[in-house]
């Protein structure tokens, strides 16, 4: 089955560890700080949602397979933190959040990149454009799943949190790579 | 396994491009331009010829001595690797 879908265990482990780590930092560090400094904000969204960055990177590099790799870890974290903490979020929300990233990915590939190869110059810019579209779509979809209507505060909250998460995740990866290079030189 | 390593290599390239593009690396401007051109021109094995960089829009405007000084500095910083067979002008981009 895994071979037929061209999936491999190492990619699954890397993607899952990345997602679970990003989610743990968000729920263990960002959310408590958010509760202290911005208690008026709804608990259903984070102002800095790092897992969105992992979702975008997974789909950017792995295409639709990125969604398959992420389903177990997204539902695991959803079950532990969202369901476990009795936060009111629909069961379809993890799958919806993954699907919108793929829609944004295909949209950017079809509408922008196919017209001009150098439209973004570097792949990280293309990645941020995908993340921006995906964060808006995610905000709309999650807002509808949350309350059956457009709630602008939720849409803006989800979208800005996702986008901030993507940017901060990339900056964290730069910092990690710099540390890795320095350690490699020392060894 | 091989696919996972290939994707991780693509990710590190993306992060490294961002680091250079945002000016977060400790490279001089000519070094950044030469390195970005090298990343763009390199083939699937990471190899490129110096003449490809000399005609690349990013590095073509550099004076020749500046270009070759930047190339040498990038080699010393182990960001570009000279072909071990000493084939003239053949370099490869180091794994970041």
Contacts between the chains, C-beta under 8 A, distances in Angstrom:
chain1	res1	chain2	res2	distance
A	6	B	3	7.7
A	8	B	1	6.3
A	8	B	3	5.7
A	8	B	4	5.9
A	10	B	1	5.3
A	10	B	4	3.9
A	10	B	5	7.9
A	11	B	3	6.4
A	11	B	4	4.2
A	11	B	7	6.6
A	14	B	4	6.1
A	14	B	8	6.9
A	57	B	11	6.6
A	61	B	7	4.7
A	61	B	10	5.8
A	61	B	11	6.4
A	62	B	7	6.5
A	122	B	14	7.9
A	122	B	17	4.7
A	122	B	18	7.2
A	122	B	21	5.8
A	122	B	36	8.0
A	123	B	13	7.7
A	123	B	14	4.9
A	123	B	17	6.6
A	124	B	14	5.1
A	124	B	15	7.4
A	124	B	17	5.7
A	124	B	18	4.0
A	124	B	21	7.1
A	127	B	14	6.6
A	170	B	15	6.8
A	170	B	18	6.0
A	173	B	11	7.8
A	173	B	15	4.8
A	174	B	15	5.7
A	174	B	18	6.3
A	174	B	19	4.8
A	174	B	22	8.0
A	174	B	24	6.0
A	177	B	12	6.6
A	177	B	15	5.5
A	177	B	16	6.9
A	177	B	19	7.1
A	177	B	96	6.5
A	178	B	19	7.6
A	181	B	96	7.5
